[in-house]
Amino acid sequence: MMTAAPLNPASPINLQVHVRHVIRRDMPDILRIESACFENPWSDFDFKRVLSCMAIGIVAEVNGRVAGFAIYYLEVDRVDLANLAVDPAFARRGVGKAMVEFVKGRVRMYSRKRIIVHPAENNLDGHVFFRAMGFRCVRIMPRYYKEHGLDGYRFVWRNA
């Protein structure tokens, strides 16, 4: 696992971000970011399970360092965004936006109509982020996260 080099606070707000598909050697960084971002993080087993059954994983790199990741599924008429996280050292610097724009491009490329994501009720940063990215909350899903007793909020972005 690569040791995190401190970011220069004087560096630009929006970084040069490269988005690519996940490869095996990304897993330690993905697990580190997942643990730093979520109270109830996915395990290595969780990631391997979803990535082995039709999920697509992407990472965002800044200067060769994994700064974030996303996991999504291509469904018949939509994309389900199952997980998205940004290393706290890169938060609010355009990394999440680059990944969502990448996924929006896939929606257009594969003629899907929308992206759906379900941030948990306690993920207020996620709610604010998805609204800023053009998603709208359309429904509250009671106990969507059953194992933690949390509601999920269904956010939808529609392909115009």
ABEGO torsion letter per residue (X at the ends): XBBBBBBBAABBABBBBBBBBBBAAAAAAAAAAAAAABABBBBAAAAAAAAABGBBBBBBBBGGBBABBBBBBBBAABBBBABBBBBAAABGAGAAAAAAAAAAAAAAAAGBABBBBBBBAABAAAAAAAAAAGBBBABBBBGABAAAGBBBBBBBBBBX
